[in-house]
Amino acid sequence: MGCDIHIKAQKRDGDSWVNVNGDFTEGSAPFDWRSYGLFGFLAGVRNYSDLTPISEPRGLPEGVTEWSDNDETWFGDHSHSWLSVEELSAFNYDAAMEDRRVGRQLAPNLYSGACTAEPGGGKMTTYREFLGEAFFADLHELRRIGAERIVFGFDS
């Protein structure tokens, strides 16, 4: 069973927050594709690479519920959180990291790509290389459209 992200970009409109759309290449919202590496980075979800997430899940921000009737948005059923575009932009993506996600044979004819190597058994890389070009294209688009935060959650 897979896990997906449910995410919206938002900005302030007076005293309230509104969803903003942009020209996202992978879907209708930023980071709207299944990537367990991305999920691990954003909130420690399906974190087979054993990353330190940019933030542990914070819950939904005040005024946001799991289900929003006004625009039919569902933020998933677990690991709800939000991140500001400022903190996403300020992260040091050139820092070294070890991607510890590995594939293993678990039994005859049974292989899994959802395993975690012991420390030192992974691949050294940078967050920039690990997250890939699509991540930075979406981050650029968030800044271009004036988004101030992303709000998200996951399903199982």
Secondary structure, DSSP 8 states (H G I E B T S, - for coil): ----EEEEEEEEETTEEEEE----SSSSSTT-S--HHHHHHHHSTT-TT----SS------TT--SEETTTTEE--SEEEEEEEHHHHHHS-TTSEEEE-EEEEEEETTEEEEEEE--TTSSEEEEHHHHHHHHHHHHHHHHHHTT--EEEEEE--
